[in-house]
């Protein structure tokens, strides 16, 4: 049950991330959205294959423990460029 709640919380940020991405390249909304969706689904497929391989080599418990720490990658969002600079140049 907790996995479902965590998935919903993570998926709820998808639209905000897409809006941020379209602000970085104004005028190319369709291209940015298409690339973003393609990249997201592609990385999901690659991630599933990697996690399946890890689960086969170790155990499903280990994979759950690894996945519990994956949201910490979001800390890297601090390194994203500011949209204020992008708007000033366009």
PyMOL Python script that loads the backbone (N, CA, C, O; Angstrom):
from pymol import cmd

cmd.read_pdbstr("""\
ATOM      1  N   UNK A   1       0.817  -1.199   0.000  1.00  0.00           N
ATOM      2  CA  UNK A   1       0.000   0.000   0.000  1.00  0.00           C
ATOM      3  C   UNK A   1       0.856   1.257   0.000  1.00  0.00           C
ATOM      4  O   UNK A   1       0.542   2.231  -0.683  1.00  0.00           O
ATOM      5  N   UNK A   2       1.940   1.232   0.769  1.00  0.00           N
ATOM      6  CA  UNK A   2       2.825   2.391   0.827  1.00  0.00           C
ATOM      7  C   UNK A   2       3.485   2.649  -0.523  1.00  0.00           C
ATOM      8  O   UNK A   2       3.728   3.801  -0.883  1.00  0.00           O
ATOM      9  N   UNK A   3       3.777   1.584  -1.275  1.00  0.00           N
ATOM     10  CA  UNK A   3       4.365   1.743  -2.609  1.00  0.00           C
ATOM     11  C   UNK A   3       3.423   2.494  -3.539  1.00  0.00           C
ATOM     12  O   UNK A   3       3.871   3.290  -4.365  1.00  0.00           O
ATOM     13  N   UNK A   4       2.138   2.250  -3.415  1.00  0.00           N
ATOM     14  CA  UNK A   4       1.152   2.943  -4.246  1.00  0.00           C
ATOM     15  C   UNK A   4       1.122   4.431  -3.904  1.00  0.00           C
ATOM     16  O   UNK A   4       1.085   5.275  -4.799  1.00  0.00           O
ATOM     17  N   UNK A   5       1.137   4.747  -2.630  1.00  0.00           N
ATOM     18  CA  UNK A   5       1.119   6.153  -2.194  1.00  0.00           C
ATOM     19  C   UNK A   5       2.383   6.866  -2.661  1.00  0.00           C
ATOM     20  O   UNK A   5       2.316   7.991  -3.157  1.00  0.00           O
ATOM     21  N   UNK A   6       3.530   6.218  -2.505  1.00  0.00           N
ATOM     22  CA  UNK A   6       4.791   6.825  -2.946  1.00  0.00           C
ATOM     23  C   UNK A   6       4.771   7.035  -4.458  1.00  0.00           C
ATOM     24  O   UNK A   6       5.214   8.079  -4.937  1.00  0.00           O
ATOM     25  N   UNK A   7       4.268   6.069  -5.214  1.00  0.00           N
ATOM     26  CA  UNK A   7       4.173   6.218  -6.665  1.00  0.00           C
ATOM     27  C   UNK A   7       3.285   7.373  -7.073  1.00  0.00           C
ATOM     28  O   UNK A   7       3.611   8.104  -8.008  1.00  0.00           O
ATOM     29  N   UNK A   8       2.164   7.548  -6.386  1.00  0.00           N
ATOM     30  CA  UNK A   8       1.269   8.659  -6.697  1.00  0.00           C
ATOM     31  C   UNK A   8       1.921  10.013  -6.395  1.00  0.00           C
ATOM     32  O   UNK A   8       1.760  10.969  -7.153  1.00  0.00           O
ATOM     33  N   UNK A   9       2.642  10.082  -5.304  1.00  0.00           N
ATOM     34  CA  UNK A   9       3.329  11.333  -4.955  1.00  0.00           C
ATOM     35  C   UNK A   9       4.388  11.665  -5.998  1.00  0.00           C
ATOM     36  O   UNK A   9       4.495  12.812  -6.431  1.00  0.00           O
ATOM     37  N   UNK A  10       5.164  10.676  -6.400  1.00  0.00           N
ATOM     38  CA  UNK A  10       6.200  10.918  -7.400  1.00  0.00           C
ATOM     39  C   UNK A  10       5.594  11.270  -8.760  1.00  0.00           C
ATOM     40  O   UNK A  10       6.123  12.130  -9.465  1.00  0.00           O
ATOM     41  N   UNK A  11       4.499  10.619  -9.133  1.00  0.00           N
ATOM     42  CA  UNK A  11       3.860  10.898 -10.414  1.00  0.00           C
ATOM     43  C   UNK A  11       3.185  12.265 -10.426  1.00  0.00           C
ATOM     44  O   UNK A  11       3.029  12.867 -11.489  1.00  0.00           O
ATOM     45  N   UNK A  12       2.784  12.761  -9.259  1.00  0.00           N
ATOM     46  CA  UNK A  12       2.120  14.064  -9.216  1.00  0.00           C
ATOM     47  C   UNK A  12       3.061  15.195  -9.586  1.00  0.00           C
ATOM     48  O   UNK A  12       2.603  16.266  -9.985  1.00  0.00           O
ATOM     49  N   UNK A  13       4.348  14.987  -9.465  1.00  0.00           N
ATOM     50  CA  UNK A  13       5.320  16.032  -9.807  1.00  0.00           C
ATOM     51  C   UNK A  13       5.595  16.080 -11.305  1.00  0.00           C
ATOM     52  O   UNK A  13       6.248  17.012 -11.775  1.00  0.00           O
ATOM     53  N   UNK A  14       5.118  15.107 -12.057  1.00  0.00           N
ATOM     54  CA  UNK A  14       5.432  15.015 -13.488  1.00  0.00           C
ATOM     55  C   UNK A  14       4.979  16.258 -14.250  1.00  0.00           C
ATOM     56  O   UNK A  14       5.725  16.776 -15.080  1.00  0.00           O
ATOM     57  N   UNK A  15       3.769  16.742 -13.979  1.00  0.00           N
ATOM     58  CA  UNK A  15       3.270  17.908 -14.714  1.00  0.00           C
ATOM     59  C   UNK A  15       4.065  19.161 -14.377  1.00  0.00           C
ATOM     60  O   UNK A  15       4.314  19.985 -15.257  1.00  0.00           O
ATOM     61  N   UNK A  16       4.465  19.318 -13.134  1.00  0.00           N
ATOM     62  CA  UNK A  16       5.270  20.483 -12.757  1.00  0.00           C
ATOM     63  C   UNK A  16       6.636  20.438 -13.437  1.00  0.00           C
ATOM     64  O   UNK A  16       7.154  21.469 -13.868  1.00  0.00           O
ATOM     65  N   UNK A  17       7.206  19.265 -13.531  1.00  0.00           N
ATOM     66  CA  UNK A  17       8.495  19.120 -14.202  1.00  0.00           C
ATOM     67  C   UNK A  17       8.358  19.419 -15.689  1.00  0.00           C
ATOM     68  O   UNK A  17       9.247  20.025 -16.287  1.00  0.00           O
ATOM     69  N   UNK A  18       7.262  19.003 -16.278  1.00  0.00           N
ATOM     70  CA  UNK A  18       7.037  19.274 -17.698  1.00  0.00           C
ATOM     71  C   UNK A  18       6.872  20.769 -17.954  1.00  0.00           C
ATOM     72  O   UNK A  18       7.396  21.286 -18.941  1.00  0.00           O
ATOM     73  N   UNK A  19       6.161  21.460 -17.091  1.00  0.00           N
ATOM     74  CA  UNK A  19       6.012  22.914 -17.229  1.00  0.00           C
ATOM     75  C   UNK A  19       7.366  23.591 -17.099  1.00  0.00           C
ATOM     76  O   UNK A  19       7.672  24.509 -17.860  1.00  0.00           O
ATOM     77  N   UNK A  20       8.178  23.156 -16.151  1.00  0.00           N
ATOM     78  CA  UNK A  20       9.522  23.723 -15.978  1.00  0.00           C
ATOM     79  C   UNK A  20      10.345  23.508 -17.249  1.00  0.00           C
ATOM     80  O   UNK A  20      11.040  24.418 -17.701  1.00  0.00           O
ATOM     81  N   UNK A  21      10.269  22.323 -17.818  1.00  0.00           N
ATOM     82  CA  UNK A  21      11.039  22.018 -19.023  1.00  0.00           C
ATOM     83  C   UNK A  21      10.585  22.877 -20.201  1.00  0.00           C
ATOM     84  O   UNK A  21      11.420  23.323 -20.988  1.00  0.00           O
ATOM     85  N   UNK A  22       9.288  23.118 -20.338  1.00  0.00           N
ATOM     86  CA  UNK A  22       8.808  23.942 -21.448  1.00  0.00           C
ATOM     87  C   UNK A  22       9.183  25.411 -21.261  1.00  0.00           C
ATOM     88  O   UNK A  22       9.307  26.140 -22.245  1.00  0.00           O
ATOM     89  N   UNK A  23       9.364  25.859 -20.020  1.00  0.00           N
ATOM     90  CA  UNK A  23       9.806  27.233 -19.789  1.00  0.00           C
ATOM     91  C   UNK A  23      11.264  27.421 -20.178  1.00  0.00           C
ATOM     92  O   UNK A  23      11.679  28.531 -20.510  1.00  0.00           O
ATOM     93  N   UNK A  24      12.041  26.350 -20.140  1.00  0.00           N
ATOM     94  CA  UNK A  24      13.448  26.459 -20.517  1.00  0.00           C
ATOM     95  C   UNK A  24      13.620  26.674 -22.012  1.00  0.00           C
ATOM     96  O   UNK A  24      14.580  27.314 -22.441  1.00  0.00           O
ATOM     97  N   UNK A  25      12.691  26.142 -22.815  1.00  0.00           N
ATOM     98  CA  UNK A  25      12.759  26.313 -24.271  1.00  0.00           C
ATOM     99  C   UNK A  25      11.406  26.828 -24.751  1.00  0.00           C
ATOM    100  O   UNK A  25      10.594  26.044 -25.243  1.00  0.00           O
ATOM    101  N   UNK A  26      11.147  28.118 -24.619  1.00  0.00           N
ATOM    102  CA  UNK A  26       9.845  28.643 -25.052  1.00  0.00           C
ATOM    103  C   UNK A  26       9.684  28.547 -26.569  1.00  0.00           C
ATOM    104  O   UNK A  26      10.651  28.694 -27.317  1.00  0.00           O
ATOM    105  N   UNK A  27       8.478  28.304 -27.001  1.00  0.00           N
ATOM    106  CA  UNK A  27       8.198  28.197 -28.426  1.00  0.00           C
ATOM    107  C   UNK A  27       8.347  26.793 -28.975  1.00  0.00           C
ATOM    108  O   UNK A  27       7.986  26.539 -30.125  1.00  0.00           O
ATOM    109  N   UNK A  28       8.858  25.896 -28.196  1.00  0.00           N
ATOM    110  CA  UNK A  28       9.052  24.499 -28.626  1.00  0.00           C
ATOM    111  C   UNK A  28       8.349  23.548 -27.662  1.00  0.00           C
ATOM    112  O   UNK A  28       8.906  22.524 -27.264  1.00  0.00           O
ATOM    113  N   UNK A  29       7.116  23.902 -27.293  1.00  0.00           N
ATOM    114  CA  UNK A  29       6.390  23.142 -26.279  1.00  0.00           C
ATOM    115  C   UNK A  29       6.168  21.701 -26.721  1.00  0.00           C
ATOM    116  O   UNK A  29       6.379  20.779 -25.932  1.00  0.00           O
ATOM    117  N   UNK A  30       5.749  21.490 -27.954  1.00  0.00           N
ATOM    118  CA  UNK A  30       5.493  20.138 -28.445  1.00  0.00           C
ATOM    119  C   UNK A  30       6.748  19.285 -28.468  1.00  0.00           C
ATOM    120  O   UNK A  30       6.717  18.115 -28.086  1.00  0.00           O
ATOM    121  N   UNK A  31       7.851  19.869 -28.915  1.00  0.00           N
ATOM    122  CA  UNK A  31       9.102  19.129 -28.975  1.00  0.00           C
ATOM    123  C   UNK A  31       9.568  18.743 -27.568  1.00  0.00           C
ATOM    124  O   UNK A  31       9.970  17.603 -27.333  1.00  0.00           O
ATOM    125  N   UNK A  32       9.511  19.695 -26.639  1.00  0.00           N
ATOM    126  CA  UNK A  32       9.950  19.432 -25.265  1.00  0.00           C
ATOM    127  C   UNK A  32       9.070  18.367 -24.624  1.00  0.00           C
ATOM    128  O   UNK A  32       9.579  17.454 -23.973  1.00  0.00           O
ATOM    129  N   UNK A  33       7.762  18.472 -24.799  1.00  0.00           N
ATOM    130  CA  UNK A  33       6.852  17.496 -24.204  1.00  0.00           C
ATOM    131  C   UNK A  33       7.095  16.105 -24.780  1.00  0.00           C
ATOM    132  O   UNK A  33       7.124  15.122 -24.039  1.00  0.00           O
ATOM    133  N   UNK A  34       7.269  16.018 -26.089  1.00  0.00           N
ATOM    134  CA  UNK A  34       7.528  14.721 -26.720  1.00  0.00           C
ATOM    135  C   UNK A  34       8.828  14.099 -26.259  1.00  0.00           C
ATOM    136  O   UNK A  34       8.881  12.905 -25.961  1.00  0.00           O
ATOM    137  N   UNK A  35       9.879  14.905 -26.199  1.00  0.00           N
ATOM    138  CA  UNK A  35      11.159  14.398 -25.713  1.00  0.00           C
ATOM    139  C   UNK A  35      11.072  13.974 -24.255  1.00  0.00           C
ATOM    140  O   UNK A  35      11.635  12.954 -23.859  1.00  0.00           O
ATOM    141  N   UNK A  36      10.364  14.765 -23.466  1.00  0.00           N
ATOM    142  CA  UNK A  36      10.266  14.476 -22.038  1.00  0.00           C
ATOM    143  C   UNK A  36       9.513  13.173 -21.806  1.00  0.00           C
ATOM    144  O   UNK A  36       9.958  12.331 -21.026  1.00  0.00           O
ATOM    145  N   UNK A  37       8.371  12.998 -22.480  1.00  0.00           N
ATOM    146  CA  UNK A  37       7.607  11.759 -22.320  1.00  0.00           C
ATOM    147  C   UNK A  37       8.393  10.561 -22.841  1.00  0.00           C
ATOM    148  O   UNK A  37       8.404   9.507 -22.205  1.00  0.00           O
ATOM    149  N   UNK A  38       9.042  10.708 -23.978  1.00  0.00           N
ATOM    150  CA  UNK A  38       9.844   9.619 -24.532  1.00  0.00           C
ATOM    151  C   UNK A  38      10.985   9.233 -23.606  1.00  0.00           C
ATOM    152  O   UNK A  38      11.241   8.050 -23.383  1.00  0.00           O
ATOM    153  N   UNK A  39      11.668  10.235 -23.067  1.00  0.00           N
ATOM    154  CA  UNK A  39      12.771   9.965 -22.155  1.00  0.00           C
ATOM    155  C   UNK A  39      12.272   9.300 -20.878  1.00  0.00           C
ATOM    156  O   UNK A  39      12.888   8.358 -20.380  1.00  0.00           O
ATOM    157  N   UNK A  40      11.146   9.797 -20.346  1.00  0.00           N
ATOM    158  CA  UNK A  40      10.609   9.246 -19.100  1.00  0.00           C
ATOM    159  C   UNK A  40      10.210   7.782 -19.265  1.00  0.00           C
ATOM    160  O   UNK A  40      10.555   6.949 -18.427  1.00  0.00           O
ATOM    161  N   UNK A  41       9.492   7.466 -20.330  1.00  0.00           N
ATOM    162  CA  UNK A  41       9.080   6.080 -20.541  1.00  0.00           C
ATOM    163  C   UNK A  41      10.269   5.192 -20.888  1.00  0.00           C
ATOM    164  O   UNK A  41      10.325   4.037 -20.466  1.00  0.00           O
ATOM    165  N   UNK A  42      11.212   5.717 -21.647  1.00  0.00           N
ATOM    166  CA  UNK A  42      12.418   4.944 -21.973  1.00  0.00           C
ATOM    167  C   UNK A  42      13.237   4.612 -20.746  1.00  0.00           C
ATOM    168  O   UNK A  42      13.677   3.475 -20.577  1.00  0.00           O
ATOM    169  N   UNK A  43      13.446   5.602 -19.885  1.00  0.00           N
ATOM    170  CA  UNK A  43      14.206   5.373 -18.653  1.00  0.00           C
ATOM    171  C   UNK A  43      13.457   4.436 -17.708  1.00  0.00           C
ATOM    172  O   UNK A  43      14.077   3.675 -16.966  1.00  0.00           O
ATOM    173  N   UNK A  44      12.128   4.491 -17.733  1.00  0.00           N
ATOM    174  CA  UNK A  44      11.335   3.560 -16.932  1.00  0.00           C
ATOM    175  C   UNK A  44      11.556   2.124 -17.382  1.00  0.00           C
ATOM    176  O   UNK A  44      11.687   1.220 -16.557  1.00  0.00           O
ATOM    177  N   UNK A  45      11.595   1.920 -18.688  1.00  0.00           N
ATOM    178  CA  UNK A  45      11.851   0.582 -19.221  1.00  0.00           C
ATOM    179  C   UNK A  45      13.244   0.090 -18.903  1.00  0.00           C
ATOM    180  O   UNK A  45      13.426  -1.068 -18.527  1.00  0.00           O
ATOM    181  N   UNK A  46      14.227   0.957 -19.049  1.00  0.00           N
ATOM    182  CA  UNK A  46      15.608   0.584 -18.724  1.00  0.00           C
ATOM    183  C   UNK A  46      15.731   0.289 -17.230  1.00  0.00           C
ATOM    184  O   UNK A  46      16.369  -0.686 -16.834  1.00  0.00           O
ATOM    185  N   UNK A  47      15.113   1.142 -16.399  1.00  0.00           N
ATOM    186  CA  UNK A  47      15.156   0.929 -14.953  1.00  0.00           C
ATOM    187  C   UNK A  47      14.513  -0.377 -14.542  1.00  0.00           C
ATOM    188  O   UNK A  47      15.022  -1.071 -13.661  1.00  0.00           O
ATOM    189  N   UNK A  48      13.400  -0.720 -15.168  1.00  0.00           N
ATOM    190  CA  UNK A  48      12.733  -1.989 -14.858  1.00  0.00           C
ATOM    191  C   UNK A  48      13.623  -3.171 -15.215  1.00  0.00           C
ATOM    192  O   UNK A  48      13.701  -4.144 -14.465  1.00  0.00           O
ATOM    193  N   UNK A  49      14.295  -3.087 -16.363  1.00  0.00           N
ATOM    194  CA  UNK A  49      15.179  -4.184 -16.770  1.00  0.00           C
ATOM    195  C   UNK A  49      16.369  -4.315 -15.821  1.00  0.00           C
ATOM    196  O   UNK A  49      16.774  -5.426 -15.480  1.00  0.00           O
ATOM    197  N   UNK A  50      16.923  -3.190 -15.400  1.00  0.00           N
ATOM    198  CA  UNK A  50      18.060  -3.226 -14.477  1.00  0.00           C
ATOM    199  C   UNK A  50      17.639  -3.786 -13.121  1.00  0.00           C
ATOM    200  O   UNK A  50      18.329  -4.626 -12.544  1.00  0.00           O
ATOM    201  N   UNK A  51      16.496  -3.308 -12.619  1.00  0.00           N
ATOM    202  CA  UNK A  51      16.031  -3.794 -11.322  1.00  0.00           C
ATOM    203  C   UNK A  51      15.672  -5.285 -11.364  1.00  0.00           C
ATOM    204  O   UNK A  51      15.853  -6.003 -10.380  1.00  0.00           O
ATOM    205  N   UNK A  52      15.167  -5.735 -12.500  1.00  0.00           N
ATOM    206  CA  UNK A  52      14.859  -7.160 -12.648  1.00  0.00           C
ATOM    207  C   UNK A  52      16.134  -7.992 -12.610  1.00  0.00           C
ATOM    208  O   UNK A  52      16.164  -9.060 -11.999  1.00  0.00           O
ATOM    209  N   UNK A  53      17.181  -7.505 -13.258  1.00  0.00           N
ATOM    210  CA  UNK A  53      18.464  -8.208 -13.245  1.00  0.00           C
ATOM    211  C   UNK A  53      19.053  -8.245 -11.842  1.00  0.00           C
ATOM    212  O   UNK A  53      19.585  -9.265 -11.404  1.00  0.00           O
ATOM    213  N   UNK A  54      18.949  -7.107 -11.137  1.00  0.00           N
ATOM    214  CA  UNK A  54      19.448  -7.060  -9.754  1.00  0.00           C
ATOM    215  C   UNK A  54      18.637  -8.004  -8.861  1.00  0.00           C
ATOM    216  O   UNK A  54      19.201  -8.688  -8.007  1.00  0.00           O
ATOM    217  N   UNK A  55      17.323  -8.041  -9.056  1.00  0.00           N
ATOM    218  CA  UNK A  55      16.476  -8.930  -8.256  1.00  0.00           C
ATOM    219  C   UNK A  55      16.816 -10.397  -8.514  1.00  0.00           C
ATOM    220  O   UNK A  55      16.808 -11.212  -7.592  1.00  0.00           O
ATOM    221  N   UNK A  56      17.115 -10.730  -9.771  1.00  0.00           N
ATOM    222  CA  UNK A  56      17.496 -12.111 -10.089  1.00  0.00           C
ATOM    223  C   UNK A  56      18.829 -12.472  -9.452  1.00  0.00           C
ATOM    224  O   UNK A  56      19.022 -13.609  -9.021  1.00  0.00           O
ATOM    225  N   UNK A  57      19.752 -11.513  -9.390  1.00  0.00           N
ATOM    226  CA  UNK A  57      21.082 -11.785  -8.840  1.00  0.00           C
ATOM    227  C   UNK A  57      21.085 -11.785  -7.315  1.00  0.00           C
ATOM    228  O   UNK A  57      21.871 -12.501  -6.695  1.00  0.00           O
ATOM    229  N   UNK A  58      20.206 -10.982  -6.706  1.00  0.00           N
ATOM    230  CA  UNK A  58      20.196 -10.883  -5.237  1.00  0.00           C
ATOM    231  C   UNK A  58      18.855 -11.377  -4.716  1.00  0.00           C
ATOM    232  O   UNK A  58      18.605 -12.581  -4.662  1.00  0.00           O
ATOM    233  N   UNK A  59      17.998 -10.445  -4.335  1.00  0.00           N
ATOM    234  CA  UNK A  59      16.650 -10.789  -3.864  1.00  0.00           C
ATOM    235  C   UNK A  59      15.737  -9.588  -4.063  1.00  0.00           C
ATOM    236  O   UNK A  59      16.201  -8.466  -4.265  1.00  0.00           O
ATOM    237  N   UNK A  60      14.443  -9.837  -4.003  1.00  0.00           N
ATOM    238  CA  UNK A  60      13.481  -8.751  -4.168  1.00  0.00           C
ATOM    239  C   UNK A  60      13.538  -7.805  -2.966  1.00  0.00           C
ATOM    240  O   UNK A  60      13.262  -6.613  -3.103  1.00  0.00           O
ATOM    241  N   UNK A  61      13.890  -8.323  -1.806  1.00  0.00           N
ATOM    242  CA  UNK A  61      14.038  -7.462  -0.631  1.00  0.00           C
ATOM    243  C   UNK A  61      15.140  -6.428  -0.841  1.00  0.00           C
ATOM    244  O   UNK A  61      14.992  -5.264  -0.469  1.00  0.00           O
ATOM    245  N   UNK A  62      16.233  -6.862  -1.433  1.00  0.00           N
ATOM    246  CA  UNK A  62      17.337  -5.938  -1.715  1.00  0.00           C
ATOM    247  C   UNK A  62      16.900  -4.848  -2.688  1.00  0.00           C
ATOM    248  O   UNK A  62      17.256  -3.682  -2.522  1.00  0.00           O
ATOM    249  N   UNK A  63      16.132  -5.229  -3.697  1.00  0.00           N
ATOM    250  CA  UNK A  63      15.651  -4.249  -4.684  1.00  0.00           C
ATOM    251  C   UNK A  63      14.729  -3.228  -4.014  1.00  0.00           C
ATOM    252  O   UNK A  63      14.801  -2.038  -4.322  1.00  0.00           O
ATOM    253  N   UNK A  64      13.870  -3.677  -3.106  1.00  0.00           N
ATOM    254  CA  UNK A  64      13.006  -2.743  -2.374  1.00  0.00           C
ATOM    255  C   UNK A  64      13.835  -1.769  -1.556  1.00  0.00           C
ATOM    256  O   UNK A  64      13.514  -0.583  -1.487  1.00  0.00           O
ATOM    257  N   UNK A  65      14.890  -2.259  -0.939  1.00  0.00           N
ATOM    258  CA  UNK A  65      15.751  -1.381  -0.144  1.00  0.00           C
ATOM    259  C   UNK A  65      16.475  -0.362  -1.028  1.00  0.00           C
ATOM    260  O   UNK A  65      16.624   0.798  -0.645  1.00  0.00           O
ATOM    261  N   UNK A  66      16.919  -0.787  -2.191  1.00  0.00           N
ATOM    262  CA  UNK A  66      17.582   0.129  -3.121  1.00  0.00           C
ATOM    263  C   UNK A  66      16.592   1.183  -3.613  1.00  0.00           C
ATOM    264  O   UNK A  66      16.923   2.367  -3.672  1.00  0.00           O
ATOM    265  N   UNK A  67      15.384   0.757  -3.964  1.00  0.00           N
ATOM    266  CA  UNK A  67      14.372   1.686  -4.476  1.00  0.00           C
ATOM    267  C   UNK A  67      13.932   2.701  -3.427  1.00  0.00           C
ATOM    268  O   UNK A  67      13.478   3.792  -3.771  1.00  0.00           O
ATOM    269  N   UNK A  68      14.063   2.352  -2.162  1.00  0.00           N
ATOM    270  CA  UNK A  68      13.695   3.284  -1.107  1.00  0.00           C
ATOM    271  C   UNK A  68      14.596   4.509  -1.106  1.00  0.00           C
ATOM    272  O   UNK A  68      14.188   5.579  -0.655  1.00  0.00           O
ATOM    273  N   UNK A  69      15.817   4.359  -1.606  1.00  0.00           N
ATOM    274  CA  UNK A  69      16.759   5.474  -1.621  1.00  0.00           C
ATOM    275  C   UNK A  69      16.792   6.218  -2.957  1.00  0.00           C
ATOM    276  O   UNK A  69      17.425   7.270  -3.043  1.00  0.00           O
ATOM    277  N   UNK A  70      16.144   5.718  -3.982  1.00  0.00           N
ATOM    278  CA  UNK A  70      16.162   6.361  -5.298  1.00  0.00           C
ATOM    279  C   UNK A  70      15.581   7.778  -5.305  1.00  0.00           C
ATOM    280  O   UNK A  70      16.092   8.621  -6.043  1.00  0.00           O
ATOM    281  N   UNK A  71      14.545   8.082  -4.525  1.00  0.00           N
ATOM    282  CA  UNK A  71      14.051   9.468  -4.524  1.00  0.00           C
ATOM    283  C   UNK A  71      15.069  10.497  -4.036  1.00  0.00           C
ATOM    284  O   UNK A  71      14.888  11.694  -4.260  1.00  0.00           O
ATOM    285  N   UNK A  72      16.123  10.054  -3.380  1.00  0.00           N
ATOM    286  CA  UNK A  72      17.162  10.990  -2.953  1.00  0.00           C
ATOM    287  C   UNK A  72      17.880  11.630  -4.143  1.00  0.00           C
ATOM    288  O   UNK A  72      18.545  12.654  -3.993  1.00  0.00           O
ATOM    289  N   UNK A  73      17.743  11.026  -5.319  1.00  0.00           N
ATOM    290  CA  UNK A  73      18.314  11.624  -6.522  1.00  0.00           C
ATOM    291  C   UNK A  73      17.685  12.991  -6.777  1.00  0.00           C
ATOM    292  O   UNK A  73      18.289  13.850  -7.419  1.00  0.00           O
ATOM    293  N   UNK A  74      16.472  13.185  -6.274  1.00  0.00           N
ATOM    294  CA  UNK A  74      15.797  14.477  -6.408  1.00  0.00           C
ATOM    295  C   UNK A  74      16.547  15.621  -5.761  1.00  0.00           C
ATOM    296  O   UNK A  74      16.300  16.784  -6.080  1.00  0.00           O
ATOM    297  N   UNK A  75      17.458  15.310  -4.859  1.00  0.00           N
ATOM    298  CA  UNK A  75      18.286  16.352  -4.245  1.00  0.00           C
ATOM    299  C   UNK A  75      19.114  17.061  -5.325  1.00  0.00           C
ATOM    300  O   UNK A  75      19.488  18.223  -5.166  1.00  0.00           O
ATOM    301  N   UNK A  76      19.392  16.360  -6.407  1.00  0.00           N
ATOM    302  CA  UNK A  76      20.157  16.964  -7.501  1.00  0.00           C
ATOM    303  C   UNK A  76      19.398  18.091  -8.191  1.00  0.00           C
ATOM    304  O   UNK A  76      19.975  18.815  -9.002  1.00  0.00           O
ATOM    305  N   UNK A  77      18.113  18.251  -7.882  1.00  0.00           N
ATOM    306  CA  UNK A  77      17.333  19.340  -8.472  1.00  0.00           C
ATOM    307  C   UNK A  77      17.896  20.707  -8.114  1.00  0.00           C
ATOM    308  O   UNK A  77      17.611  21.692  -8.796  1.00  0.00           O
ATOM    309  N   UNK A  78      18.670  20.777  -7.081  1.00  0.00           N
ATOM    310  CA  UNK A  78      19.325  22.031  -6.694  1.00  0.00           C
ATOM    311  C   UNK A  78      20.240  22.519  -7.816  1.00  0.00           C
ATOM    312  O   UNK A  78      20.477  23.720  -7.948  1.00  0.00           O
ATOM    313  N   UNK A  79      20.748  21.601  -8.614  1.00  0.00           N
ATOM    314  CA  UNK A  79      21.676  21.948  -9.683  1.00  0.00           C
ATOM    315  C   UNK A  79      20.984  22.397 -10.973  1.00  0.00           C
ATOM    316  O   UNK A  79      21.660  22.771 -11.931  1.00  0.00           O
ATOM    317  N   UNK A  80      19.649  22.365 -11.014  1.00  0.00           N
ATOM    318  CA  UNK A  80      18.934  22.777 -12.223  1.00  0.00           C
ATOM    319  C   UNK A  80      19.123  24.271 -12.468  1.00  0.00           C
ATOM    320  O   UNK A  80      19.256  25.042 -11.518  1.00  0.00           O
ATOM    321  N   UNK A  81      19.136  24.686 -13.743  1.00  0.00           N
ATOM    322  CA  UNK A  81      19.305  26.116 -14.033  1.00  0.00           C
ATOM    323  C   UNK A  81      18.081  26.918 -13.625  1.00  0.00           C
ATOM    324  O   UNK A  81      16.969  26.392 -13.565  1.00  0.00           O
ATOM    325  N   UNK A  82      18.293  28.172 -13.351  1.00  0.00           N
ATOM    326  CA  UNK A  82      17.206  29.063 -12.964  1.00  0.00           C
ATOM    327  C   UNK A  82      16.439  29.507 -14.198  1.00  0.00           C
ATOM    328  O   UNK A  82      17.045  29.804 -15.227  1.00  0.00           O
ATOM    329  N   UNK A  83      15.111  29.558 -14.111  1.00  0.00           N
ATOM    330  CA  UNK A  83      14.302  30.020 -15.245  1.00  0.00           C
ATOM    331  C   UNK A  83      14.372  31.540 -15.382  1.00  0.00           C
ATOM    332  O   UNK A  83      14.061  32.066 -16.451  1.00  0.00           O
ATOM    333  N   UNK A  84      14.766  32.253 -14.344  1.00  0.00           N
ATOM    334  CA  UNK A  84      14.881  33.703 -14.416  1.00  0.00           C
ATOM    335  C   UNK A  84      15.914  34.111 -15.450  1.00  0.00           C
ATOM    336  O   UNK A  84      15.705  35.077 -16.183  1.00  0.00           O
ATOM    337  N   UNK A  85      17.032  33.388 -15.520  1.00  0.00           N
ATOM    338  CA  UNK A  85      18.071  33.688 -16.504  1.00  0.00           C
ATOM    339  C   UNK A  85      17.601  33.413 -17.922  1.00  0.00           C
ATOM    340  O   UNK A  85      17.956  34.144 -18.847  1.00  0.00           O
ATOM    341  N   UNK A  86      16.808  32.365 -18.100  1.00  0.00           N
ATOM    342  CA  UNK A  86      16.322  31.989 -19.434  1.00  0.00           C
ATOM    343  C   UNK A  86      15.357  33.045 -19.945  1.00  0.00           C
ATOM    344  O   UNK A  86      15.430  33.420 -21.115  1.00  0.00           O
ATOM    345  N   UNK A  87      14.468  33.529 -19.114  1.00  0.00           N
ATOM    346  CA  UNK A  87      13.490  34.538 -19.542  1.00  0.00           C
ATOM    347  C   UNK A  87      14.162  35.857 -19.864  1.00  0.00           C
ATOM    348  O   UNK A  87      13.690  36.580 -20.741  1.00  0.00           O
ATOM    349  N   UNK A  88      15.229  36.189 -19.198  1.00  0.00           N
ATOM    350  CA  UNK A  88      15.901  37.466 -19.423  1.00  0.00           C
ATOM    351  C   UNK A  88      16.561  37.494 -20.792  1.00  0.00           C
ATOM    352  O   UNK A  88      16.684  38.564 -21.387  1.00  0.00           O
ATOM    353  N   UNK A  89      16.996  36.330 -21.315  1.00  0.00           N
ATOM    354  CA  UNK A  89      17.698  36.288 -22.598  1.00  0.00           C
ATOM    355  C   UNK A  89      16.770  36.138 -23.787  1.00  0.00           C
ATOM    356  O   UNK A  89      17.197  36.326 -24.926  1.00  0.00           O
ATOM    357  N   UNK A  90      15.501  35.801 -23.546  1.00  0.00           N
ATOM    358  CA  UNK A  90      14.615  35.574 -24.700  1.00  0.00           C
ATOM    359  C   UNK A  90      13.782  36.777 -25.047  1.00  0.00           C
ATOM    360  O   UNK A  90      12.995  36.731 -25.992  1.00  0.00           O
TER     361      UNK A  90
END
""", "prot")
cmd.dss("prot")
cmd.show_as("cartoon", "prot")
cmd.util.cbc("prot")
cmd.orient("prot")
